[in-house]
Amino acid sequence: MNLTQKNLTREQCFEQLLLGKTVKSTGWLENIRVEALAHARILNFPSVRHDDWRFTDLSQLYLHGFQPVDSFARLTLDDIRQWLIPGAIRLVFVDGCYAAELSDLKHAGAGVVVTSLAERLGDRQVESSFGRYAPYKQDAFVALNTNFFEDGSWVHVTGEVARPIQLLHVASKREVSSAIYSRNMVVVEPFSRATVIEDYVGLEGGTYFTNAVTEVVLKNDAQLQHIRVQREDKDAFHIGHCTVEAGKNSVYAATSLAFGARVSRHALHIVQQGEGAEMHLNGLALVAGRQIADTHTQVDHAAPRGKSIQLHKCIADSSAHAIFSGKIIVHTGAAGTDSVQSSRNLLLSDKARIDTQPQLEIFNDDVSCKHGATIGQIDAGALFFLKSRGLTEERARNLLTHAFAAEIIDKIPVPALVESLSKTILERMGGLST
């Protein structure tokens, strides 16, 4: 059955994805693929009756019959130059396929291996890590990715890496609605540190579906700055999942940004396995028009003296809808946990909507945990002050909105990326025109 027409039901859309081409594998990976496909058939797509999806309207996704990518576009550096980070160690994928001619690995010296995942499937380190953390038995999207992905990135950090590592996933312009499966694996060994930028972009035109899965392993005393940027085309769909295992005294600092796509969702699940691990989570969703951006996070404090600090912001304009759900779970053995979670949100239109749901589940009395959420509009006093200094109302509103977003952007330790993202925000707000 080949369902290429539009206006499909939820079940028909899922069935179409299950018709994706078989990716040849052997040994341990083939066993995982078979198991993932079996779980996918059982799970099916979530609906609003699923508690974790009750705020997220996926109906627009279900209208399309997404086809597997059967041929990979040939792009040039000029096609992707606007997204390149100068001096970075760069791995590029086009429609889920590794593009060696667009990648730049000359700075990947001692202390790090950055390469195509498909080229490392015989590595025991890959075999021992792959699929161990991503929940392909519980999540239909993760199951689909695990079965149908063709390639991905493998980052193995064994020392201190000074240059940022950019994993650039590019969706090309296509006539047929395509399903793209992106996969990333990052393993940081003890006393090692790195900065990884997971970047999803799209050329203008066409409708496609990006299904992305990332697994991160931080060994004892490892440190990782993980920046995730979703700035895909306005007609795209993006569902992403990242699972992190944090070892003893490790530090995981994450910044997640959602600017693009018609409908996007990112789920981040961190498990603190080792004593004294720290998690610093920052997020920003900037949506307008009829965009939907959903961010779900869960931090499991499963060991003593863990620390998590989270700040997530949403900015919604026009008829857009932003969702944030953040859950902190402190398990019985996690004495001395220190956790703070804050959700701050800005509505720029009477038609926009923001749903925020910070949550705490505490099963240990020896902890310090707090959370809070605010939803508001542009501060009238600050707006009046700027207008009294000669700014137009539009410019004053844009400056205040940019300042609200900049608190998250400025935490990124890559100046070139900060500049690029600030430019994106300014463009979204009309360039702060007078």
N, C-alpha and C positions, 0 to 999 in steps of 0.2 A: 504493500500500500504506500503510494507516494503522495503525501499531502502537501502540495505546493501552493494551494490557494490560500487566500487570506481568510480572516474571520473564523479561525478554528476554535474549538472548545479547549478547555484546560487539558483534558485527556488526550485530544488529538494532537495538540502541540507537543505534549510529552512523548506520545507515540512516534511522532516525526523525529524527535531527537534520538529515540532508541534505534532508529534506522541508520544511524551514523555508521560510517565505514569501519570495518574491523581493523584494528591496529595490530600488526603481527608482533608477538612477544614470545619469549620462552622462559621456562623455569619459574623462578619466584615471582616475577612480574606478571606472567600469564595467569598464575593462580590468583593474584590480587585482582586483576582485571575481571576475571570470571566471577569472583565473589562480589565485586563492586556492581557489576551489571545485574546480578541476581537481586541485590538489595535495592538497586534503582527501580526495578520492576515492581517490587513490593511497596516502596515508599511513595512513588508518584510525586507530582508537584504539590507543595503546600497550598492550602486555601486559607481564607480569613477565619475559618474555624480552628486553625492552629494558633495557639495563644501567641507564639513568637511572631506570627505574621498578621495579626488581626488589624494592625494599622497600615499594612503595606498592600496597596492595590496592584496586583500583578496582571490585571486583566488585559492591559495593552501588550504585555509580553505574549500572552496566549493567542493573540490574533494572528501571529505569524507562523508559517511553516519553515523553520530554520533548517537549512541544508548543511551537511558537512563540507568543509573546505576540501575540494578535490584537486586544486592547483594553487600554487602559492605565487603571489605577486612579486615582481622584481622591482624594487624601489632603489633610488639613489640616495646618497647622503643629502643632496639638496632637498629631497622630499621630506626628510625628517630633521633637517638642520635646526629648526626652531625649538626642538625639544632636547637637543644635545647639551650635555653639561661639560664645559671645557675641563680637560685634565682628568676626567673620570675614567675609571676602568669600566668599559661599556660592553654589555651583551645585548644584542638586538634580536627580536623575534617579529616576524611579519606574518600575521594571521596564524600564529601558533607555531611557525616554523623558524628554526634558527637561521639567521642571516649573517654568515661569517663575514661577508664583504662589507657589512655595515657596522660590525662590531670592532672594538678597539681594546685589545688585551695586552698591549705592549707594556703597560705600567703594572701588570699583575706579576710582581716578582715574588721573592721569598715571603712566605707568610700567608699566602692566599692562593687558592685554586678557583678560577672562575671559568666555567665552561658549559657546554651543552649537556643537559641531563642525559639525553639519549646516548651520548658518547661515554658515559660513566656507569652504565647499568651493570657492568661487570665488577664494579668497585664494591667491596664488602661494606664500606661505610654507607654507601647509598642503599644497599640491600637492607642493612640493619635499621635504617631510618625511614625509608619511604613507606608511606601509608600507615605508619605506626601512630601518628598523631592526628592526622586529618580524619574526621568522623564519617567515613564513607558508608558505614553501616547504619547511620542515623540520619544522614542528610542527603536528599536526592540529588542536589546540585553537585555536592562533593563526589557522590557515587558516579554520576555521569562523567565528571572530569577525570576521575581515576580510571575509568574504562576507556575513554576516547582520546585522552591527551596523546599527542605524538612526540612532543619534545618539551623542554623546559630548561630552567637554569639550575646549575649546581654551584653553590658557593661554599667553599670549605676554608675557614679562617683558622690559621695555626700560629698567628703572630699579631703584631700591631700593624694595621693597614692604614696608612695616612690618607690615601686618596679615596674619595667616595666610589662606591660600586653601583653603577646604574643598570638596572634590568629594565630595558625599554621594550614594551609590548605594543606593537603598532597594528592597528586594523586598517586594511586598505579599502579603497572604494570598490564595491562590488555590485553587480546587477542583481544577484540573487541574495536573499537574506541568509547570512551564514552564521554557523555556530563555531566559535573559536574557543579552544580549551587551552588556557595558560597554566603552567605549573612552575613552582619555584621551591627549592630546598636550600636552606641556609643552616649550616652547622658551624658554631663558634667554639673552638676548643678552649680548655682552661687557660686563664690569664691572657686571652687574646681579645682583640677589639677591632671593630670595623663599623663603617657607615654604609648601609644598603638603601638604595632608592628604587622602589618598585613602582614603575611608571606606566600607566595605561593611557594611550592616546589613539586618536582615530583621524584618518583623512576625511575631509568633508564629503558627504553624500553617501546614500545607501543606509540600509538598516541591518544591523548585525547584533549578535548576542555573545558577549564575552563571559565565560565561566572560568573564574580564576581560583586556584588553590595554592596556598603557601604553607610550608611547614618550617618552623624555626626551632632549633635546638641550641640552648645556651648551656655549656658545661660550667662547672664550678669556676667562679671568679671571672667569667667571660662578660664582655660588654658589647652591646649592639645598639646603634642608632638606626632605627628602621623607619624610613619615610615612605608612605604609600600615597601616590597621587593618582586620582581617577579624573581624567579630563578628556573623556571620549566625546565622540560626535553627538549632537543634540538628538539624533534619532536612534541612538544605540541603546542597548540594554546591558547592564553589568551586574553580575552577581559574584561576589568574592568571599572567600573564607580563608582566615589565617589562624593557625594553631601554634602556640608557643609553649615550650617546656623550659622553665627557668631553674637552673641548678643553684647550688649553694653560693651565696654572696655574689650572684650574677646581677647585672644591671641591664634592663631592657627599657629603652626609651623610644616610644613610638609616636609618630605624627601621621594622622590619616586625614586626607583631604579629598572631598567629593565636590567637583565643579560641573562635570559633564553628565551625559546620558539622559535619556528620557525617563528611565527607571533604573535606579542603582541601589545596591545593598552591599554592605560590608559587615561581615561577622568576624570578630576578633575574640579568641578564647585563649587565655593565658593560665597555665597551671604552675603555681609555685611549688616545685618539688623539693627545693633545697632551703635550708635555714638561711635567713638573712637576705634573701633575694629582694631586689627593688624593681618596681615597675612604674614608669612615668609615661602616662598616656595623654596625648593631646589630639583633638580632632576638630575639624571644621567642615561644615556642609554649606555651600552657597548655591541656592537654587532659585530659579525664576520660571516664568511661563507656566507650563503644566508639569514641570519636573517633579519627580519623587526621589528623595534620597533618604535611605534608611541605614542607620548605624547601630549595630548590636555588639555589645562587649560583655565579656564575662571574665572575671578574675577569680580564680580559685586559690585562696591561701590555704595550702595543705601542709605547711611546715612552719615552725616557730619564727618569730621576729621578722616577718615579711613586711614590706612597705609598698603601698600603691597610692599614687597621686594622679588623679584624672581630672582634666578639664575638657569638656566638649562644648562647641558652639555651633548653633545653626542660624543661618540667615535666610529668610524666605520672602520672596517678592512675588508680585502678580498673583497667580493661582497655584503656586507651588506648595508642595507638602514635604516637610522634613520630619524625620522620626529619629529619636535617640532612645535606646534602651540599654542601660548599664547596670549590670548585676555584680555585686561583690559578695562572695561566699567565704566566710571564715570557718574552717573546719575545726573539729574538736581538738586536734593536735597543734593548732596554729596559735599558741599563746604568744602574746607580745606583738600581735599584728597592729600596724598603724596604717589606716586607710582613710583617704579623703576623696570624695567624688563630687564634682560640680558640673551642672548643666546650665549654660547661660544661652539664651536665645533671643533673636531679634526679628520681629515681624515688620516688614516694610509695606504691607498692603492689608487692607481689610479682608481680602479674599484668600490670603495665604493662611497656611495652617502648620502648626508645629505641635507634635506630640512628644513629650519627654517623660521618661519613666526610670529614674534612678532607684536602685533597689539594694538593700542590704539583707543578707541572711547570715546570722551570727550564731555559732554553736560553741563559743568559748567566752568566758567572762573576762579573761585577762587581755582585753583589746581596747584600742582607741579607734573608733570608726564614726564617720559622719558623712552626710551627703546633703545636697540641696539643689534646687532647680528654680530658675526664673525665666519668665517669658514677658517681654515688653516691647515697646516701640522706641523710636529715636527720642532721646531726652530733650524735652521741650526747652529747658533752660540752656543747654549747650547749643541747641539750634538757634535760639534767640541771640546768644552771645556772638556766634559766628556771623549771623546776618547783620548784627549791629556793627561789625567790622568790615562791612561792604561786600560780603559774599552773597551770591544768589542763594535762594533756598535749596535749589537742586545741588549746587556745589557743596553747600554746608552739609546737607544730608549725606552726600557721597563721602565727604571727608570723615564724618562720624562713623559711617558704615565701614570704611576702610580701616579706621583705627580699631574698631571692634574686631575685625578679622585679623589685623596685624599682630595681635597678641599671640595668636597661634602660629602664624607664618614666621614670625621673627625668632621662634624657638628652634628653627631648622638650622643646623650648623654647616650649611652649604650656601655661601653668599650668592653664587650664580643662580641657584634654584630659587632662593628667596626673591631675587630680582625678577625672575621669570614669572613666579606665581603672583607677585605684587602687580606685575603688568597685566596678568590675566584678570585679576580682581578689578583693576581700573577699567579694563575694556568692558567687563560685565556691567560696570556701573556708568558707562558712557564716557569714560576717560576723565571724570571729574571736570567736565566742561563748565565754563562760566556761563 
